[in-house]
Structures are given as C-alpha cells and as structure tokens.
Amino acid sequence: MPSLQPGYAPNLGVFLKSLKTAPLESSIENLISLLKRRQIRNSRPCAIATAHLLLRVVAKFRWTDIGNLLERIQEVGQRLVEAQPREMVVGNIVRRVLGMIRDEAKEDRIEDASDSTSTSQLDSPRRERGGSGSFQTEGGATSFSPLRFVSTDASTQNEASGDDVFGGRSQSTSRPPLLTSHTSYAVLNGVPVQQSMFNLLSATPTPSSTPPHTSSPHGKSTISASSLAQRIVITTRDLKAEVISGIEEIIDELDQVDDQIAAYAQEHIHSNEVILTHSSSLSVQKFLLKAAEKRRFTVIVAESYPNDHEATHAAVTGKVGPDVEGDEMSTETFLKPLSAAGITVILMTDATIFAIMSRVNKVILATHAVIANGGLIAAAGARIIAKAAKVHRTPVIVVSGVYKLSPEYPFEFESLIEYGDPGNIIGYGEGALVDHLEVDNPVYDYVSPDLVDLYITNLGAHAPSYLYRIVADHYKPEDINFHKPELQF
C-alpha cells in the first residue's frame, strides 16, 4: 500500500481538502495524476474538481492584464484536458470560466467608458461665442484648437484684420476644429462642446492627445502615472472578485443541477406508466423520486453488465455496498427510496431489453457527455436500449445538466469510447480461450441524435436539434479549441 504523502489525493474528497493547504502547482499536478489514474472519474466529480482548481488559480494568480489571466486559465485547462481527453466536462468547465472572464471584462470596459463620458461632460466648461466668431470660456480664455496646439489669440486677430494664419482671406464665419481620434463634440446649451474620450485603463497615452508642457483643453492637468496605476489595481481587484464570484456560481450550479432537472419530472412521467432505465444514475434517481411524490408507476432497471452490474444489483436488492462517486450512487440512495415511495422496481438482464420494450411507455437515460450534434456518450448498453425503443416507437428521454453539453464535434466517434478491463468479461484464468480471442469491453456507448426524442436539462426540455443554441449561449467561439492552439484563429 503506498504511503500517504502530503498533498496526496486518492479521491475527490481528499483532493478538495488538499486544495486548502497544498501549493497551487502541486494541486494542479495532483489533479492531473488523479485524472490519468482514473481515481477521479465520471462527469460530476471531474467538473467539481476542475471548478475548484480554477477558482484557486484565479485567486492566487497576480495579473494586471486580462489577457494574462486568460492565458493562465488556458494553460491549466490544456494540461487537464490532455491528462484525460474523454472526460469532456473538464474542457466544458474551462470554457465556461473563460467565457465568463471575457463577459466580465467586457462589462467592466463598458462601465468605464460610460463613466469617463459622463465625467467629461460634467467637467467641460461652458463656452460663449465672442464677437470675432471664436469660442470663449466663462473666464474669458480663448478656446483650445486641437489642430494647432496653440492658443487661438493670433488667429482671432488675423481674422479680425481679414487675413488668416495661412495668408488667405478668412471666411465670414469661423470653422470648428477638426475631430481627432480622441475628441468628439456634443451640444451643451446649443453650443458644441469638445469632449475628451481617453481610455483610462490604457497604460500608454493616445498619440494625438495633448502634447507635453501644454495645458489641458479643460484647464486641468492630465492623469498622472501614479493615479493611473492605482486605478488599474482597483479595477483588477474588482474584476478578480467578480470572476471568483462567477466560478462560485458554477460550483453552486453543479450542486443544484439534479434538483433543477427533477423539477420537470411530473410534467413527463404519469401514473401507471412503465419506465425503463439502466445503471444507477443520481440524476435519474432524483428525477424518479420527484415524480413519485404524486405518481405511481413501475421502474424496470437493466443491470448494465459487466461494468456497473454489481452496483445496480446492490441498489435493487437494498444490500449495503461501497459508496461510488459521481453519477454512480451509493446503495442506500438509489432504488431503495423508490421502493419505499411505493414504486415497483424490477431488475432485468440486458438480453431481455428488446423483449420487454413493447410494454415500456418511456425510456429515461443518463449521460456521461452530450456533444454538439445532439448525440450523447452514455454507459455501455444505452445504444441497445435506444435502438430497441426506436423500433417500438417508445420515446427516449435523456436527463443531463448543461455542464455536460460540449461544443466539440468529433468526426471519429470511436475516439470518445473508453474501454475497460476485458477481465470483467473473460477471466485471465481461462488461458486457452484468452489466447485465441480479442476481448473489448467498452465502458461507454455513443447514441446518435436520431435515437433521442427529448433532452431535459436544468434549463428545461429541449429537442436534440435545439442544443446548438444552448452551446452558443454558454461558450464563446474563440474558446472552443483552447486546448488546440493549431486550430485557433
């Protein structure tokens, strides 16, 4: 048995505890190791571990530019995705965090722009038209001309004598100065007023701004370097707090997603129906329990041999077994409460699925991941159930949180299938048989979108063809291939 070293995290619970004391880089390496060794597996534990780790990365990372933070999150996310590419929720959480950072930064820039505009409007002095046609402030000072960077006293005198500064004849009325990239004109009491549109978050001054040793158009000194640096620090601190708050909301969503999905159960399950499901999914369990509050129906459970049959048997018989993380539930929390709620629970083998399908009213499946085209990755056996349901015209309902919805569209779906221990099918003790066979034990199946009738997420019920809208609402296009720099534009 390996010795427990500081920072060693053999499962999700110990990893979350180690985040409070272990160094950041050590925590990143711990999670990478856990993902590679499959000590943290299934969608929910991987999503929770990734969200907590990114929360600590944002809290510990020192940055003054939002681009540096995005690069840091992308670098950590790329390492996690490369550690376990088949856990698609890891990339989903990273994309959600990247998109949230971009949204917060955009809102912050909009607020700063509106604040600077309103401030410049309030601070702009009133101007009155002089007798010679030039604009003068209330104190009598002549207006500043951005075209010449000098006072317009000379030009005013020349215009009064009939000649302009270029030696030509002046017009009867003076012309306002040209607009530059950092100036604009608004009307105040019927008089055009020059406004400054400086970007207060920029460390470098605008090339066409007021030159050195020249007074400001409004009679005020320009922003000093110390005040600009202080404003950047305050803005960074506020933006970091908003990003941390956004990641905490994602963590809360992961904790509440099953309850939100279960709220739609009574709309889709009716009395005296026969429901078919397989394996032991926490999402399906809460969905059925919520419907059982006002409905009486029968649940048929396929044993999901050979990877999940032991947990399913223990759940149906009510025997106490070891707790399993993630979507795989403990014995005491899955089907035993259904029986206690007055629901008839029947266990059947996978071979009898097609024979029993004619008596089934609905099929409810859990999912490991949902891809952009509306297909899903589910536990082995889900594809057989979905195909049998299509033959018998039985509706197939998939319950899944939005965090499982991935924007990726793999062209080789076989790359998404994970294979388990072939010894679960044929023991290695049967040497004569093993030498002449190639045994594959897929842990997951790919179910195409044409086999699914409805998706129920924490946002409501959606058809498979509508999932692209949810993808567009939750992920930014520039973050889809963050872990593949060669595919980024």
N, C-alpha and C positions, 0 to 999 in steps of 0.2 A: 504494500500500500504506500503510495507516495506521501511524503511528509508535507504538512501544510505550511507553506511559507507565507510571509507577509505579502498581502496583495493577491494571493492565490484565490481564484473564484471558481469553484467547481460547478456552480449553477447560477441561475438568475438572482436568487435572493442574496447569496453571498456576494455576488458582483455588485449589486446595488449598495450593499453595506460598505464594500471596499472603496466605492467612489468617494466617500466622505473623507477618507484618510489617505488613500494611495495617491501618488503623483499622477498628473494628468497623462503623461506619456505612458506610464506603467498601466493605467486604466485602459488606454487605447489598445495596447498590446495584449492585455488580458482578454478583452472582448474579441479581438481578432483570433486569439487562440481558442476561445470557447466556441466561436462560430466554426472554426476549422474542425475541431474535435466533436462538433455536434452536441456539446454539453448544454448549449442553449439552442433550441430548435423550435419550429412551429412559428406561426405568424405573430401571435401576441407577445411572447417573450422577446423575440428579436426586435419588434417595434418598440417595446418598453425600454429595453437595454439601449437601443440606438438613441432614443429621445433623451434619456437621462445623460448619456455620454455627451451628446451635442449641447445639452444645457450646461454642462460643466465646461466644455470647450469655450463657449461664448462667455461664461462668467470669468474664466481665467485668462483669456486671451486679451492682450493690450493692443489696441488699434486706434488710429486716428482717421483712417480712410475706410469707407465701407467696402471698397474693393479688396482690402487686405483680409477683412473678415470673411468675405465670400470665398476667397482663395483658400483660406484655412479650413472652412467647412467642406469645400470640395475635396481638399486633400485628404481629410479624415474620412469622408464618405467614400472616396475611391478605394482607400485601403480596406474598409469594411466590406464593400461590395466584392472586391477581389478575393476576400477571405471566404465568402460563401455566396457565389452568384445566384444560386437557386432560391435563396431567401429574398424574394423581391421586395418585401416590405422594408428591408434595410434601405434600399435606394429610394423607396417611396417617402420615408420619413426625412431623409436628407433633402429630397426635392421640396418637400413641404416647408422645411426650415429655410432653404434658400429662397423660395418664393415669398415667404413671409418677411424675410430680411429686405428683399427688394421692395416690397409693398410699403414697409415701414420707412425705408429711406426715401421713397417717392413722396409719401405723405409729409415727411419732415421737410423736404425741399419745397413742396408747395406751400407749407405753412410759413417757412422762412421768406419765400418770395412775396407772399401776401403781407407779411409783417413789414418787410422793407418798403413795399409800395405804399402802405398806409402811413408809415413813418415819414417817408419823403414828401408825401402830400401835406402832412400836418406841419412839417418844418419848412416848407417852401415859402419864402417871403412874398408878400403881395407886391405887384408891380403896377406902376401907373405910366401912362404914355406922356412923355414930355412934349414940349412944344415943338421940338425939331423932329418928332416922329420916333424917337428912340424910347425904350422902356427904362423906367427908373424905379428903384425900390422906394419904400416908405421913407427911408433915411436920406434919400436924395442921391445915393450912389448909383452910378451907371451900371447897367446890366453887363454880365459876362458873356463874351462871344466865344463859343467853342470852336469857331472857325479860325480865329487869330490868336487865342490865348493871351490877349492883351485887353486893356480897358478900351472902351469904345469912345472915349472923350475925343480922340483925334478924328475918328471917323465922323463923329457928330459935328465937329467944327467944319470939316471939309464939306459935309453935305449941306451945311448951312450956307457955305460960300458958293455952292453949286458944283463942286468937283468932289469925286470920291477918292479913296486912297489909291486907286489904280490909275488915276489920271483921266478918267472918263467922266461924262456927265451923269449925275445921280438921277434916280427916278423920283417921282413926286412923293412916293411913299416908301418907307424902309422895308426891307425884306427880313423876316426872322431867320436866325442862324439855321444851318442845315442840321438834320438829325444825324447823330452818330450811333454806333452800335450800343452805347450805354446810356443814351438820353432819349427822352420822349417828351411830348407836350400834352398836357391836359388843360382843360379850360376851368379857370377859377374866377368867378365873378365876371365872366365874359372876356377874360384876358388869358392868352396862352401862357402857361407856367412851365418852365423847364424842370424836369424831374430826373433824379439820379437813380439808376437801376443796377447798382453794384451788387455783385454776388458776394454776400457777407461770408459764405463758407469757403471761398476760394483763397488759397494762401498767396497767390500771385495777383498783382493788380492788373486791371484792364489796360491794354496798351494805349488806348485812346482816352484814358482818364486824365484828371488834372495833373499837369506836369509838376515836378518838384519845385519848391520855393515859390509856388503860386497859390494864391488863396482859393478856397473852395467857392463854387458858384453861389452857395448859400451863406457864405461868410463864416463857415465852420471849418475846423481842422479835419483832416482826413483821419480814417480809422488807424490807430496805432497797431504795431505788431503784437504788443502785449495783450491789448483788448481783443484782437482777432484770435490769438492763441487761446485766450480764456473762453471765448465764445465757442471755439471748436471743441474744447474739453467739455464744456457744459452740454453741447449738442451731442457729443459722443456718449456721455454718461446717460443722457436721457434716452438716446436711441438704444443703448445696451439694455436699459431697463425694459424698454418696450419689446425688444427681441426676446429677452428672458421670459417676460410675461406671455409672449406668444407661444414659446416652446412649452411652458407650463399648461397652456390651454390644450395643446396637442396631447400632452400626457393625460390631462383630465378627460379628453375625448376617448382615449384608449381605455380608460377605466369605465366609462359610461356607455360605450358603443353598444354592448349587448342589451342593456336595458332599453336603449332607444330603439333598437331593432325589435325587441319584444313588444313594444307599444303598438305595433301594427299586426300582432298575431290574431287578434279577434276579428279583424277585417278579412282574413284569408282562411281561417280554419272554422268550420261549422260543426254543429252537433252531429253525432253518429257517422262521422267520416272515418275512413281508414287511411292513415298516414304512414308512408314508408320512408325510412331514413336508414343511415348506416354509420358505423363507428360511434364514438362518444364525443360529441362536439358541445362545448359550453354555449355557443351561440344558439344551436338548435335546442338545447335543453331549456334555456331561458325562454325561448320562443314558444315552446310547447307548454311550459309551465304557466306562462301568461295566458295562453288560450284556454288552459284547463280551469281557470278561475270561473268561467261562465259556460264552458263547453264540456261535453263528454264525448270522447272519441277513442279510437283504438290506434296504437302505435306499433308498427312492425319494424323491427330492427335487424338489419343484415349484419352478420358477425364481422365482416371485413377481415377475412383471413388472407395472409398469415401475419400481417404486421400489427393489427390492432384487435385481434380476436380475443386475446386474454383480457384486455381492459373492458371490452364490450361484454364478455361473459360475466365478469365480476360485477359490472354495473347492473345487468339484468337480474342476476341471482341475489344481489344485495350483499355479497361477501366483501369483507374489508380487504382492500388491496393497497398497494403503494400509490401515493399521490403522483399524478403526472401533470406536468406543466402545460400551460398554453391552452389550446383548444382541446387537448386531451384532458378529461376531467377526472377527479377522484371518484372512487366507487360510491361514496355516500352522497354525492351531489348530482348524479346524472339521472338514472331511470328509477331509482328508489323513490324519490319525491313524486315522480309521475304516478307510480302505483299508489302512493299514499294519497294522492289527489283524486283517486277514483278512476284513473285511466288504465285500460287494459294494455299490457305490454307483452309482445310476442317476439321471441328470438328465433331467427331462421338462418339457414346457411345461405351462402351466396349462390349456390347452384339452383335454388328454388325461386330466384327472383322473377324469372320470366313466367313461371307457372302461377305465381301469386299476383302478378301485376294486374290481371283483369279485375281483381277485387279492390284494387287501390284507387282512392279518389285523388290523392295528391302525393307528390314526391317532394320531400324537403331535404336539401343537401347543404352541407357546409363546404367551405372552400379554403384552400391554402393561399391562393392568389388569383386575382382577376386581371386579365390583360386587356389591352386597348380595344381589341376587336370584339369583345363581349364573351370570349371563351374564358374558361377557368381551369385552374390546377387544383384538383381535389384528391382526397385519399384514394388509393387503389380500389377499384370496384365501382367508382362513381360513373365511369363511362358506360359500363354494362347496364347499370340501373337506368341511366338517361336514355340509352338506345331502346331498352325494353319499354320504357314509358312512351317513347315516340311511336312505337309500333301499336301500342294500345291506346293512343291518344290521351295519355294521362299527363296533366300539367306538371312541369318540373319547376319548383321554386328554389332559388338559391339565396341563402341569408349570408350577408357579408358586410363588414364595415368598410367605409370608404377608404380607410388607410390601406386596405388590401388591393385596391384598384391601382394598377400600374400603367403608366403611359407607354411602356415599351411594347413593341410588336415584333417578337422574334419570328424569323422566317423559317427556322427549323424548330418545330415544337418539341422534337425529341430532346433538344438540349435543355428543356425545362424539367424533364423527368429525372427524378433521383432514384437510384437503385439501391436496395438494401441488402442485407445478408442473405445469400442464397441458402445458407444452412437452415433457415427457417422453413424451407420447403423440403429439402432433402438433406438429411444429416450427413456429415462428413464420415461417419462410421460406415456408411454403405459405400466403401471404396470402389467395388467393382462397377457399381452403377454410376458413380460420380465421374469416373474416368472416361465414360462414353457419352456424357451429357454436358450441355452448356446451359446452366440454370440462370435465369434472370428473375429477379424479384423486385419489380417496380414498386416504389413507395407511393408514387402519385400517378394520377391519370390526367390526361388532357381531354376536356369536354368542350367540343366546338359550340359556338353560339347558337347554331340552329337546333341544338338539343335542349336549350334552356328557354323557358317561357317568360320568366319574371325574376328580377333581382330585387331583393328587399334589403336596403341599406339603412343606416341611421338617418339618412335624408329622405327616406320614403321608398316607394315601389317604382321601379324603372324597367323598361324593356331593354334587352341587350343592345338594341340599336341606338339607345339614348346615352349609353355610357360615355361616348366621346365628349358629350357636353360636360359631364362631371370631371372628366380628365382635364378639359380646357379651363374649368373653374378652379381647380386645385393645383395645377402645375404650370410653370412658365415654360415656354418653348425652348428658351436658352438653357434650361436646367435638365432637360430630358436626357441628354447624353453627357452629363457632367463627368461621369466615370470613363468616358471615351473621348479623350482630347482630340483624337484624329477625326472625329465626326462633328466636332463643334465648328461653327462658322466663325 
